[in-house]
Amino acid sequence: MSGAGPKTRPKVPEGKSQFLTTTQKEIVEGAFHVGYTTTWEPFQKEVKYSTPKRP
């Protein structure tokens, strides 16, 4: 089994795609797993709504 030594985890490089970035979180004492942070880039444009002109 694992010893009582310090917790280590291999450093994972930052993952990048067109609209998504994934980074590894820091080790938290007492946590079961490290986890990852996912950041989405906006890929839709918001256009201000204007009422259509009347016929």
Buried (B, 14 or more C-beta within 10 A) or exposed (E): EEEEEEEEEEEEEEEEEEEEEBEBEEEEEEEEEEEEEEEEEEEEEEEEEEEEEEE
